[in-house]
Amino acid sequence: MSGPAGSATVMRVLRAEFGIGLDGVKAVLTQVLSGEYPATLPEMELLARKLRASGVDAVASRTVD
């Protein structure tokens, strides 16, 4: 899933999982997509699973500093 429909789905999942409003979800989306969201690998894998369940092709991976 890509484009506006994909981003809307990701934002919907982020809002449900993190309990954030529309004002904060875009910032979190940017951090998640860039690999800069401060979370553990298991936390990101859980998020990736929820995204996949919503039809979004998502993979959690480690980033190297």
N, C-alpha and C positions, 0 to 999 in steps of 0.2 A: 504494500500500500504506500503510495507516495502522493505528493501534492497536498492541496488543502484538505481533502477528505482524510488522508493519512495523518496529517498534523492535528486535525480535529479529534480523531480517534485517540491519538496519543495524549492530547491535552485532557480529554475526558477521563482516561485511565489515571493520569497523574492527579487530577482533581479528586477522584474517588480514593486513591491510595494515600495521598498525602494530606487530604483535607484542606487544600488551598483554594483560594478564589481565582477568578479570571485574572485579577491584577497580578498575581504572583506566578501563575502557571506558565506564562511565556518565558519568564526568566529561568524557571526550573527546566523547561523544555530545552532551552539553549544549553544549559549546563549538562543535561543528560546526553544530548546529541553530540556534544563536544568531548564527552568523557571527563568533564570537570565536576560532576555532581559528587559531593562528599558522602560516599556510602561504601559499605563493605561489599565484597563480591557476592556473598550470599543475599544481601539486600537487593543488589542489582539483578541477580538471577531471578529472584521472586518477582521483581518488576517486569523483567523480560518475559517471564511465563505469563503474567497477566496481560501483557501487550500481545503476545502470540495468541492467547485465548480470544482476544478482540480482533484478530485478523492482521496484526502488524508483525512483520518479519523483524524480530528483535533478538539480539544476542548480547549477553553480558560477557565482558572480558576485562582483564587487568590492563591498566595503563602503566607504562614505565615512566618514572620521573626522570 
